[in-house]
Amino acid sequence: MHLSYCTNVHPAEDLDGIVRQFDAYAVAIRRHLDADVLGLGLWLAAPVARELAADPAARRRLRHELDVRGLEVVTLNGFPYEAFQAPVVKHAVYHPDWTTRERLGYTLDLARVLVDLLPAGADRGSISTLPLAWRTPWDARRKEAARRHLDELAGVLSTLERPIRVGFEPEPGCVVETTAQAAEALSDVDAEWLGVCLDLAHLACAWEDPGEALDRLAAAGLPVVKVQVSAALEAADPVGAADVLRRYVEPRFLHQTRSALGPAADDLDEALDARLPGPWRVHYHVPLHAEPAAPLTSTVPVLRAALRELIRRDACDHFDVETYTWGVLPEEARPRTDADVAAGIAAELAFARNELLMGVAS
């Protein structure tokens, strides 16, 4: 199994900046963990992905910078196109979507880069991407455009020198929010190259049972290409927890909120204003190893159950810790320095590593 952390938590979007973030964070994280090699789930914004795909020398430089620091890459995060740590992201993260050739081109650029980054012993590489599009607007014309692009994607992947698979990541509010919707929307894709990226915070927000979700994907013939090891925010009594919940309202990211009873909101402040019935799960990735402020909890129990099921079924071997929200956590939980960020990510990776080892042992 490959364990990594996703670098979309960092804002760098050019090659020099990406190399600097290796020194600022990744090397320190590797040392915290006393690991010979640290896995990165590398995020490359579209402009630098395009530059790297077009320039073999730039790819060789990136590979060298990884190797000399004891870093390796088997998976890329291809969901955010660019500017993921901008002051306001919200719905912009879903554009361009799979109805556009820009999204296809970006993903193929990533695949070509990943071919040259894969360690010699890696069986394959993986790329996660958005679940087609935000749910509106969506019609037959857009659906057909997305399908053409997915077919073209699979065709090009089949020609690459190393196996690279792409996983579509169900997310609240999107065309594909649940594993049932994934099974329907992706029923005709080439499953040798395309499948699902299972984000465990998103799975929890959909109030899905991990075992049933994996059964559903298996019945549809959809492989789990990649797992994002993440936890969402949970409020058993959102009315009683409203003051604490408001500390998690922030302007950068959408925090889609789902009630176990069915009502939903596209952002946390909307859910609070609408007083949706509880309990709630909120699409707010929280640090895996640290409980949020009481009376809130996290969906780590769902994460734990999902990892056990995935390991028992031997369903996936790429696990990427993706907590991109360190910079927008409530003030009392927010890291102050680069060293604090590195220490927090290292603690998450240690937590995830322990959970994976416990799953193997059981």
Helices and strands as residue ranges (DSSP letters): E 2-6, G 7-9, H 15-21, I 22-26, H 27-33, E 38-43, H 46-54, H 56-68, E 71-77, G 90-94, H 101-117, E 125-129, H 140-157, E 164-168, H 179-185, E 194-199, H 200-205, H 210-219, E 224-229, E 233-235, H 242-245, G 246-248, E 257-259, E 264-265, H 268-274, E 280-282, E 297-298, H 300-313, E 318-321, G 326-328, G 331-333, H 338-361
